[in-house]
């Protein structure tokens, strides 16, 4: 059973992320685990509202009880070593997704350098789902864009969670009924064209071979078993190009691999992954390479 671990400080941002995760869990038959980090254990990268310190056990238990009416839900309060608790709960195998909210997708990259999302993805070998406050929970995402570059990538075993989740999100449980109506042809086309798109954004004058990008997507493995198409786009800015390409494909979820250079060696303001985590106005699903 897939478990969504949701960090909450009882803010509007965290509640929005919780509602989104609950919808995913309900769709895939998963469960939720709520985590609240106490202020004394939070540190600079776990943001906690001061008001959340009042009776957190009662607030968290009531929240979990509400969520349990839709999907199985448990909770835990962390007083020390939040990373240690998360690592112990999730391990290194597939079947877990850590969920956090993004309260300000328009923030500068300088302030995003100490964001909870970037800190967690740099420390944990599990998929991270970032839900911006600008995106309200609704139907589960079916239009999904996965970005790739042209370099080889090595992923941890937990990365298998991503293709498993994407396959469940895009799988249609309803039979396709065809009649004599001309509109059925259009309906058939919309059903057989994959809604997942593997994309590659480049800045050079010459475009890469589409076959090369398709091969890289296959080798990455995050779309294994998921029907998808492949598209390339040229933009002067990689980050803006990815976000605009996602918009052009009407994406409801953006996925990519967080490269090691996100954490060291590349000036933060020029980092594409950090920019996507900070600025995406649709949910982002990522995992760090080994």
N, C-alpha and C positions, 0 to 999 in steps of 0.2 A: 504494500500500500504506500502510495506516495504521500510524504509528509511535507507540508508547507510550514516552515518555522517563521513566525511573524514577530518582528520586534515592534513593541508598542510603548509609547509614552503617553497614551490616551489623547494625543493631539488630533486635530482634524486630518493632518497628513497621514498619521499612522492608521487612523480609522478608515480612511479611504483605501490604503494599501490592504488592510484587513478584509474589507468588503470584496476587493478584487480577488484576493487569494481564496476567500471562501467560495466565490463563484467558480474558480478553477477546480478547487478541491471537490466541490459538489459534482462537477461535470465528469471528472476522472475517477470518482469513487475514492478520493483521498481523505486526508485528515489534516487538522491544524494543530499547531502547538504555539501558544502565545508566550512571549518572553518579555519581561519588564526588567530593565537594569536599574538598580537603585543609584541615586546620585553619587554616593560614595564609591561606587564601583565603575561609574561611567567613564571617567577620564575624558580627554579632549575630543575623542572621536565617537563616543556614544552620547548623543544629545538627549537630555532628559528635561522635561518641563518641571520647574520648581513645584507646581501644584500637584504633580504626579506623586510626590513623596508622601502625600497625606493618604493614609489607609490604602496602600497599593494592593494589599492582599484582597480586601473587599472589592475594590474596583476591578481587579483582574478576574476574580472568581465570577463576578456578575457579568462581565463581558464574555467570558468563556461560556457561561450558561446561556446567554443569548445566542452566541454562535452555534452552540450545540443543537439548537433547534433546526439548523440547516445541515450541519456536517459535524462529525466527531471532533471534539476540541478539548485539549488539555492546556495547562498553563504552568509557568514556573517564574519565580522571582529570583533574580541573581544579585547577590550581595557582594560577591568577590569574583574576580577573574572571569569576566564574561566570555572571552575567547575560549578559555579552557572548558567552560560549560557547554558552549556551542559545539566545540570539537568532539567532546565526549558524547553528546547527544546525536550528532549527525555521522560521525565516523568518516570513513573515506569511500564507502561503497555508494552505489547509485540508490536513488529513492528519496532524496531530500532536496528541497529548494529553500533557501533563505530569502525572506521578503522584507524589504524596507521601503519607506516612502521618501519622496523627494518633494520638499515643501516649497522649492523656489527654482524652477527650471530656467529662470532668467539670470541667476546669480553669476558673478564673475568666476573665472577659473581659479583666480587667486584664493577666493574663499572656499571653492570646491576642493582645494588641495587637502583639506582636513575633513572632508565629508565622510559620513559613516559608510556610505556605499563603497567608496574607493578604498577605505581602510579594510573593510571586510573582504572584498574581493582579492586584496593583496595578502590576506592572512589565512583564508580558508579555501580548501580544495573542493568546494561544493558550488553548484550553480547559485547565482544571485539574481533575484528579480527586483528591479527598482520601479516603483509605481509613482509617477508624478502626480501632484495634487491637481493638475490640470486635466487629468484623465479619470473620468468617473466610471465606476464598475457598471457593466451592462452585460450583454451576451458575451460568451467566451470568444477570444480572438480566433479568427479563421484566416484572415489575411495577414500573413507573417513574412517578414523580410529578414534574411540572414546574410550579413556582410562577411566577405572574406578578402584577404589580400593574396599575394602570389608567393608567400613564403610558407615553408612547411611548419606544421604546428604539432606539438606533443601535448595531449590532454590527459588529465587524471582519470581513473576509472569512473568517478562520479559523473563525468561528462555524458555517460549513457543516459542519464536522466533526461537530458534535453531532447534527443530524438524520440524517446518514449513519450514524453509529454506532448511534443508537437504532433506526433502521429495520432494521439488520442484527441487533441483539439481539432484536428482537421478531418477526422474520420466521420463520414456521414452514416448515421444509423437508420436512415429512411430509404426505402426502395425508390427507384426511379420509374415512374409510370409514364408511358408514352401513349398518346392517342393520335387521332387523325388531325389534331389542331396544328397549324403552322408554327405557333409559338412554342410547341414542344421541341422543335429543332434548336431554337435559341436556348431553351432550358437545358437541353442535353449538352450543348457546348459549354454552358457555364458550369455544369457539373463535372465534365471530364477534364477541363483545363485546371491544372493544380493552382491552389490559392497560395502556396508557399513559393517564394521567389528567392533564389540565391543571387546576390548582387556583388559586383566589384566596381568600385569607383576609382578612377585613375586621373592623373593630372598631365600625363605626357601627351605629346602630339599624336603618337601612334597608339591605336587601341590594341589590347591583348587579344589573342585568339579566344573565341568563346569556348572552344574545346578545352583549352588550358584551364580556364576558370571552372568549367564543369568538373574537370579532373581534380582540381584542388578542393572543390566542395565535397567530392566523393571521398578523397583522402582525409579530409578533416573529420568526417564521420558524424557531424551534428545533424545531417539530414538523412542518415541511413534509415531506409524503410519509409521515408516520407516523400510522396510525390511532389515534384517541384520543377519549376522552370529556372532558366539562368538568364541574367541580364547584366550588361555593362553600361556605365555612364561616365562621361568626362566632365569634371568640374575643377575649377581652380583651387577649391578648398575641399579636402577629403571629408572632413566632418560635416560641412554644410551639404556636400554632395550626397552623403549617406542619408542625411535627414530629408533632403528634398526628394531623393529617389524613393525613400520609404513613403513619403507623402504622395508621390506620383502613383505608386502602386496601392494607395489607400490602405497602407499597413496599419494594423491594430497592435502589433507586437514587433519589436526590433531585437534581433539577437546577433551576437558576435563573440569572438574570443578576446579576452583581455590579455594583451601581450605583456611580457616581462618588462619591456621598456616603459610601460606605464608607471612602474614603481621606481625606476632609477635610470639615470643616463640620458633622459630626454627632458628638456625644460618643460615644465608643466603647461604653460600657456599654449605650447604647440602640440600637446598630446591629444591625439584623436579620440582614444578610448575614454580618457578623462572628460573630454568635451561632450561625448555622447552620454555618459553617465550623468553629467551635470545638466545638460540642456535638452535632452529628448523630452518631447511633450507626449509621447506614448510610452507604455511600459517597455522596459529593457530587460532582456534575459541574457546573462553573460556568465562565463566561467573562465578562470585564469589558466593559462597554459602551465605545464609543469616547469 
